[in-house]
Amino acid sequence: MNLDQDPKLVPFREKIQTFFRNDYPQDILEKVATGASLTTAEVRRAEMALGDKGWLASAWPKEYGGPGWSIEEQYIFDEELERAGAPTVTPMGVVYVGPVIYTFGSEEQKAKWLPGVRDGSVGWAQGYSEPEAGSDLASLQFSAVRDGDEYVLNGTKIWTSAAQHADWIFLLTRTSKEEKKQQGITFICCKLDQPGVTVKPIITIDGKYALSQCEFVDVRVPVSNRIGEEGKGWSYSQYLLGNERTSYARIGGKRKQLADIRAIASCIPTGGNQSLLEDSFFAQRLSEVEIRLDALEITVLRVLSAVRDGGSPGNEASTLKIMATDIAQEITTLFLEAAADHGARKFDDSVSPEWTGDAHFAAPGVATYYGTRAQSIYGGTNEIQRNIIAKRVLGL
């Protein structure tokens, strides 16, 4: 595989870099760099800045309002967004539900929902997991009972990412009980301000509010909010999950993190006169992660090449999910070790240690370490992904 960049793509990369350097909201970049969470208004503003350029739905084809970029251009855009330190685009709209709508939805649904997803003005959440149906998603019991031209929704969704910023939620619901549990599942969209919907925050170990529990009691939505056919929601969800698991790689962001670790470790003493980077064990682990990241990038490019040639991520996307989350956790572990006891408190100028004038990386680095522990659980646990590889890829 030739990993050299096509010289024809250099102007495109420079255009993206210039945008993030000059035109993207700089106050949002500064806030993200501190490790602070964005408000709903800031999330909307960040995504609408991309939407105004027609870049938010970067992977969408032109016929649905996307930029019509090649796979290579999409990859470069994602890489430069992460290198700039911009917040990750909330995937629930442009990566997950948007493609489901333009692939399986009606013309009326496309006209209703795609513009707000595409320009970043409308936020979406994903209603999949339930208290008793996490990794075994097909066991979900959230009910949608048909009543004339409406469905009546009852049940609880949990670990709902970005619900606090969302206007709509797309849901997997059970509309009938069949012998095979994957049957009888229907894909329905609902406004989060509907009567009977309650969004409760879940504060995670890193102290952040990124997840919610969403409770639905006799919530009525029109049948026109159903995507595709009743009982076919499981097949639509599998299409979505292929996109979800390939979105975990975030190569550019990981390379930025590794560069930051090298910079930090080069000025942190190990107890003598040597920097942490000169500690052979730490340096070896850092190099090993960089090699593994190279391997992940090659694997991502192989999958993207298959997509470009008319294929789909398929079950091989599980490999990317495992590799990406394992590497993310190792990177944040290196951050934690570089921070050492300095990560136990937040720094200001009056308490900065002698070895550097800026130790503000420490506390956010520790919070990121805690938050990243969940990556091997959400989106289908890594154990489940290994089972998928064993059964569906290797045929064991």
MOTASUL-V885963 format. One record per residue. RES is the residue in one small letter. PHI is phi as a letter, one per 30 degrees, with the letter a starting at -180 (NA if undefined). PSI is psi in whole degrees, -180 to 180 (none if undefined). OMEGA is omega as a letter, one per 40 degrees, with the letter a starting at -180 (NA if undefined). Layout:
{{RES:PHI:PSI:OMEGA} {RES:PHI:PSI:OMEGA}}
This chain:
{{m:NA:130:i} {n:c:112:a} {l:c:2:i} {d:d:139:i} {q:d:136:i} {d:d:124:a} {p:e:-26:i} {k:d:-18:a} {l:c:-7:a} {v:e:-48:i} {p:e:-36:i} {f:d:-46:i} {r:d:-43:a} {e:d:-36:i} {k:d:-43:i} {i:d:-44:i} {q:d:-43:a} {t:d:-40:i} {f:d:-50:a} {f:d:-28:a} {r:d:-35:a} {n:c:-34:a} {d:c:-21:i} {y:d:148:a} {p:e:110:a} {q:d:-29:i} {d:d:-30:i} {i:d:-40:i} {l:e:-42:a} {e:d:-39:a} {k:d:-43:i} {v:d:-38:a} {a:d:-24:i} {t:d:-9:a} {g:i:3:a} {a:d:151:i} {s:d:147:i} {l:d:149:i} {t:d:168:i} {t:e:-42:i} {a:d:-38:i} {e:d:-38:i} {v:d:-46:i} {r:d:-44:a} {r:d:-40:i} {a:d:-43:a} {e:d:-32:i} {m:d:-25:i} {a:d:-37:i} {l:d:-39:i} {g:d:-36:i} {d:d:-29:i} {k:d:-8:a} {g:i:21:a} {w:c:-7:a} {l:d:-48:i} {a:d:64:a} {s:d:-24:a} {a:c:-1:a} {w:d:145:i} {p:d:160:a} {k:e:-35:a} {e:d:-20:i} {y:c:15:i} {g:j:6:i} {g:d:172:a} {p:d:-11:a} {g:i:28:a} {w:d:153:i} {s:d:167:i} {i:e:-41:a} {e:d:-41:i} {e:d:-40:i} {q:e:-42:a} {y:d:-44:i} {i:d:-43:i} {f:e:-49:i} {d:e:-41:a} {e:d:-44:a} {e:d:-34:i} {l:e:-45:a} {e:d:-40:i} {r:d:-32:i} {a:d:-14:a} {g:i:19:i} {a:d:151:i} {p:d:143:i} {t:e:134:i} {v:d:129:i} {t:e:116:a} {p:d:-17:a} {m:e:-31:i} {g:d:-67:a} {v:d:-29:a} {v:c:-37:a} {y:c:-75:a} {v:d:-33:a} {g:e:-55:i} {p:d:-32:i} {v:d:-42:a} {i:d:-47:a} {y:d:-12:i} {t:c:-40:a} {f:c:-12:a} {g:d:167:i} {s:d:168:i} {e:d:-37:i} {e:d:-40:i} {q:d:-38:i} {k:d:-45:a} {a:d:-33:a} {k:d:-44:a} {w:c:-33:a} {l:d:-39:a} {p:e:-44:a} {g:d:-33:i} {v:d:-45:a} {r:d:-37:a} {d:c:-3:i} {g:i:5:a} {s:d:-17:a} {v:b:128:a} {g:c:149:a} {w:b:152:i} {a:b:162:a} {q:c:118:i} {g:c:84:i} {y:c:-70:a} {s:d:149:i} {e:b:164:i} {p:e:-31:i} {e:c:15:a} {a:b:84:i} {g:c:-91:i} {s:d:-35:i} {d:c:70:a} {l:d:-30:a} {a:d:-12:i} {s:d:9:a} {l:e:148:a} {q:b:2:i} {f:e:123:a} {s:c:145:i} {a:b:108:a} {v:c:125:a} {r:d:129:i} {d:b:90:a} {g:i:-121:a} {d:c:16:a} {e:b:160:i} {y:c:142:i} {v:c:118:a} {l:c:133:i} {n:b:135:i} {g:k:-175:a} {t:b:134:i} {k:c:143:a} {i:b:163:a} {w:h:38:a} {t:d:107:a} {s:d:137:i} {a:i:18:i} {a:d:-30:a} {q:d:-17:i} {h:c:-2:a} {a:c:150:i} {d:c:-32:a} {w:b:158:i} {i:b:137:i} {f:c:137:a} {l:b:141:i} {l:c:123:a} {t:b:156:i} {r:c:116:i} {t:c:-12:i} {s:a:159:i} {k:c:117:a} {e:c:168:i} {e:d:-40:i} {k:c:122:a} {k:d:-20:i} {q:d:-16:i} {q:d:161:i} {g:i:15:i} {i:c:134:a} {t:b:144:a} {f:c:114:a} {i:b:143:i} {c:c:144:a} {c:b:141:i} {k:d:140:a} {l:d:-11:i} {d:c:14:i} {q:d:145:i} {p:e:134:i} {g:j:-6:i} {v:c:129:i} {t:b:127:i} {v:c:117:a} {k:c:130:a} {p:d:146:i} {i:c:114:i} {i:d:122:a} {t:c:174:a} {i:d:-22:i} {d:d:4:i} {g:i:8:a} {k:c:159:i} {y:c:92:i} {a:c:-13:a} {l:b:155:i} {s:b:163:i} {q:c:126:a} {c:c:119:a} {e:c:137:a} {f:b:122:i} {v:b:109:i} {d:h:47:a} {v:d:127:a} {r:c:128:i} {v:b:148:i} {p:d:151:i} {v:d:-27:i} {s:d:-10:i} {n:d:-1:i} {r:d:132:i} {i:c:126:i} {g:i:-152:a} {e:d:150:i} {e:d:137:i} {g:i:-2:a} {k:c:13:a} {g:d:-30:a} {w:d:-41:a} {s:d:-36:i} {y:d:-38:a} {s:d:-34:i} {q:d:-36:i} {y:d:-45:a} {l:d:-43:a} {l:d:-30:i} {g:d:-41:i} {n:d:-38:a} {e:d:-46:a} {r:d:-21:i} {t:d:-11:a} {s:d:-3:a} {y:d:-18:a} {a:d:-55:i} {r:h:59:a} {i:d:-47:a} {g:e:-43:i} {g:d:-40:i} {k:d:-38:i} {r:d:-38:i} {k:d:-43:i} {q:d:-44:a} {l:d:-38:i} {a:d:-40:i} {d:d:-42:i} {i:d:-43:i} {r:d:-43:a} {a:d:-43:i} {i:d:-48:a} {a:d:-24:a} {s:d:-17:a} {c:b:8:i} {i:c:118:i} {p:d:149:a} {t:d:1:a} {g:k:-18:i} {g:c:-138:i} {n:c:-8:a} {q:d:150:i} {s:d:162:i} {l:e:-32:a} {l:d:-23:i} {e:d:-4:i} {d:d:119:a} {s:d:-38:a} {f:d:-45:i} {f:d:-45:a} {a:d:-38:i} {q:d:-45:a} {r:d:-37:i} {l:d:-43:i} {s:d:-38:i} {e:d:-41:i} {v:d:-40:i} {e:d:-38:i} {i:d:-43:i} {r:d:-35:i} {l:d:-38:i} {d:e:-44:i} {a:d:-39:i} {l:d:-44:a} {e:d:-43:i} {i:d:-41:i} {t:d:-42:i} {v:e:-45:a} {l:d:-35:i} {r:d:-44:i} {v:d:-43:i} {l:d:-35:i} {s:d:-40:i} {a:d:-41:i} {v:d:-43:i} {r:e:-34:a} {d:d:13:i} {g:j:2:i} {g:d:-165:i} {s:b:163:i} {p:e:-39:i} {g:i:-164:a} {n:d:-20:i} {e:d:-18:i} {a:d:-24:i} {s:d:-34:i} {t:d:-44:i} {l:d:-41:a} {k:d:-46:a} {i:d:-50:a} {m:d:-46:a} {a:d:-42:a} {t:d:-37:i} {d:d:-43:a} {i:d:-42:i} {a:e:-41:a} {q:d:-37:i} {e:d:-39:i} {i:d:-46:a} {t:d:-25:i} {t:d:-41:i} {l:d:-38:i} {f:e:-46:a} {l:d:-43:a} {e:d:-33:i} {a:d:-37:i} {a:d:-36:a} {a:h:-136:a} {d:d:-12:i} {h:d:-20:a} {g:d:-5:a} {a:d:-10:a} {r:b:157:i} {k:d:143:a} {f:c:147:i} {d:b:180:a} {d:d:-26:a} {s:d:-18:a} {v:b:13:i} {s:d:135:a} {p:d:162:a} {e:d:-28:a} {w:d:-10:i} {t:a:151:i} {g:d:-3:a} {d:b:102:i} {a:c:24:a} {h:d:-11:i} {f:d:-23:a} {a:d:-59:a} {a:d:-47:i} {p:d:-35:i} {g:d:-38:i} {v:d:-42:i} {a:d:-41:i} {t:d:-38:i} {y:e:-50:a} {y:d:-46:a} {g:d:-35:a} {t:d:-19:i} {r:e:-29:a} {a:d:-13:a} {q:d:-32:a} {s:d:1:i} {i:c:-51:a} {y:d:161:a} {g:i:20:a} {g:j:112:a} {t:e:155:i} {n:d:-29:i} {e:d:-42:i} {i:d:-41:i} {q:d:-38:i} {r:d:-36:i} {n:d:-40:i} {i:d:-46:i} {i:d:-44:a} {a:d:-43:a} {k:d:-46:a} {r:c:-27:a} {v:c:-49:a} {l:d:-15:i} {g:i:28:a} {l:d:none:NA}}
